[in-house]
Amino acid sequence: MQILIIISLFLITVYTFGFGVTLWKEKQKIGALAVFFLTLTIIILPFFSIL
């Protein structure tokens, strides 16, 4: 079950980061920065709650 959680979080992180890159390329810098911050939160938050 632990491996399933880690894989799911990894896939969500990659997808969200990719969305941030897409926003950055479309010259929406503020939105991209917000999405990158969300990605960072997705990476850090599980260490306090799930894992």
Contacts in CASP RR format, 6 or more apart in sequence:
PFRMAT RR
TARGET T0000
AUTHOR 0000-0000-0000
METHOD contacts of the structure
MODEL  1
MQILIIISLFLITVYTFGFGVTLWKEKQKIGALAVFFLTLTIIILPFFSI
L
2 51 0 8 1.000
5 46 0 8 1.000
5 50 0 8 1.000
5 51 0 8 1.000
6 51 0 8 1.000
9 42 0 8 1.000
9 46 0 8 1.000
9 50 0 8 1.000
12 42 0 8 1.000
13 39 0 8 1.000
13 42 0 8 1.000
13 43 0 8 1.000
16 35 0 8 1.000
16 38 0 8 1.000
16 39 0 8 1.000
16 42 0 8 1.000
17 35 0 8 1.000
17 36 0 8 1.000
17 39 0 8 1.000
19 35 0 8 1.000
20 31 0 8 1.000
20 32 0 8 1.000
20 35 0 8 1.000
20 36 0 8 1.000
20 39 0 8 1.000
21 32 0 8 1.000
23 31 0 8 1.000
23 32 0 8 1.000
23 35 0 8 1.000
24 32 0 8 1.000
END
